[in-house]
Amino acid sequence: MLKDLFSKKKRYATIPSERAKQEVPEGLMTKCQNCGTILYTKDFKKNLQVCPSCSHHHRMSAYDRIDALLDEQSFKEYDKELIGKNPLDFPGYEDKLLADRKKTKLNEAVVTGEGTINSFPVVIAIMDSRFRMGSMGTVVGEKITRAIEKAIERKVPLLLFTASGGARMQEGVLSLMQMAKTSSALQMLHRSGGLYISIMTHPTTGGVSASFASLGDYNFAEPGALIGFAGRRIIEQTTRQELPDDFQTAEFLLKHGQLDRVISRHEMKETLTKILDMHSPS
């Protein structure tokens, strides 16, 4: 089936014939966004969507991350039916929300709930960049706040995986208010003695990076994740300085003391288990 895709006499891929294109089932192969390696999609997903050639961590959907992290059948979702409106009557916004719901099968850019990691109970919130680039609107802020309150109520640790372009422009100041709202809820969690672990994934930017993403008792990130507030070009124009090539990467932030650790996706569950065990009352 694949004999027409690659030439045996050459070391590089050739342009596949129309017949070969038709013979290869759609979705069978995946191309690494970083190094261009062609991978079997099944193996790629089994490897937690990390390229085996260059270790690039591709973006992961919320439910894929839940399957990879939580114990089987332990997840119980919160507020799944919570849906945002168009409070500022922004032109075309409702159509965009509807299109993203159909495309992603999500109602909003964050999935929240509870479950267990190697039998340790947690409340978890996972942002999904496929929905409006993970932007933070009123529903995202509300769902995260409710998850924080549930962690306080149940007296279990809170895990929050961020992936966001920042505040959602179509909701204006109502979106910006979520920065204060979520941060205040986290202060309540802190005062109650609760544990909050923040894991920043690619990308974590804007109002999300400047609020709940950076307020963890532990602040972790995945390798190569873009993390920052303003964009690189804006900072260079403002400061009139050329920034390092690795500026705003997880590794750069770790080197400058803004992260506790950069953790590979393959080591995430084991690392979180050790921390949960260390903080477990029993």
Secondary structure, DSSP 4 states (H G I P E B T S, - for coil): --TTTB-TTSSSBPPPPHHHHHHSPTTSEEE-TTT--EEEHHHHHHTTTB-TTT--B----HHHHHHHHSPTT--EEESTT-----TT--TTHHHHHHHHHHHHS-SSSEEEEEEEETTEEEEEEEE-TTTGGG-B-HHHHHHHHHHHHHHHHHT--EEEEEEE-SB-GGGHHHHHHHHHHHHHHHHHHHHTT--EEEEEEEEEEHHHHTTGGG--SEEEE-TT-BEESS-HHHHHHHHT-PPPTTTTBHHHHHHTTS-SEE--HHHHHHHHHHHHHHH---
